[in-house]
Structure formats: structure tokens, C-alpha cells
Amino acid sequence: MTSKFLTFKDKSGAKIRRFQYTAIDDATRVRALKIYEKHTQASAINFVDHIIETFPFRIKEIRTDNGHEFQAKFHWHVEDFGIRHVYIKRGTPQLNGKVERSHRSDQQEFYQLLSYKGDVDLEAKLVEWERFYNFARPHGAHDGKTPYEALREKLQSSLRNVP
């Protein structure tokens, strides 16, 4: 899980700062995204609550960098759900590589093509992008399958292995 800094220009040319929080499952690449006006522990906590509701499976561990938004209040909120919170080593974003790579896809395939028209429009388009990413976009990590196709295969495989 991580956050991405976004900068847009409004109609008058003024800079608008927003923050995209991203969570991605290591095994399937199923992802959740959400935009916030503030880069705070409250935003990170709200996002954790969102992914717990959104992801179609139990979350066992959340890996984050050492950013201020992921400190004590966030850490204990996550742990209170029985989810292990692990900080990656400082200065090693590659240890959170899947989410970092997904941000590159966001930039190249979504934000580069986006015209900022306001937060409501941005949030609606981000929901569309998340849906496309999870249900329609082929992923090299899964031989061209989508994250939800990979999830379905993993679930079917685990059901076949139940005695």
C-alpha cells in the first residue's frame, strides 16, 4: 500500500494537489484506488477501511513505506483488524515494487490521458480505471489474464485441493 502525489491545474490554471492511495494484492494484482485531498493518517486509515470492504478476500498483511501517513495511529488501526503491518526498509521502494509499477501504469495509461475537470469527475474516472485494471486489462504477470481472472483461478485451484 502506498500513496502517489498528484498535481492538476484547475480551469483558472491554479495547481490542485491530490493524493492517490493504492493497495495491490501480491498474488493476483487485484487493486483498489482512492483519491484524497489530504495526505494524512486519517486518509490512510479511511483507505484501509475501504480496502477491507472492497477486496474479495481476507487481508493478512499490509506493507507500506515509512511515510508520516502510515505511522502509529495507522499502524495500530491495521493491527486491530488482525492484519500485520510491515514497514519496508527506508529508501527501498523496490520492496513495494508491484504497487510502484502499478503507479507507472496509472501515469501512462490513465493520468496522461486525463483532463482534470474537478474532484467528482476525477473520482468517477478513477473508479472506471480501477474496474478496467482489475477486470479487463491483461497483465503480463498472469500470462495476459486480468487480476480477477487470476483470482478466480487461484480460488478454483484451492477448492480442488480441499479434501
CORNORNOR-V424758 format. One line per field, one symbol per residue. ss: DSSP state (H for helix, E for strand, L for the rest). Layout:
ss->???
This chain:
ss->LEEEEEEEELLLLLEEEEEEEEEELLLLLLEEEEEELLLLHHHHHHHHHHHHHHLLLLLLEEEELLLHHHLHHHHHHHHHLLLEEEELLLLLHHHHHHHHHHHHHHHHHLHHHLLLLLHHHHHHHHHHHHHHHHHLLLEHHHLLELHHHHHHHHHHHHHHLLL
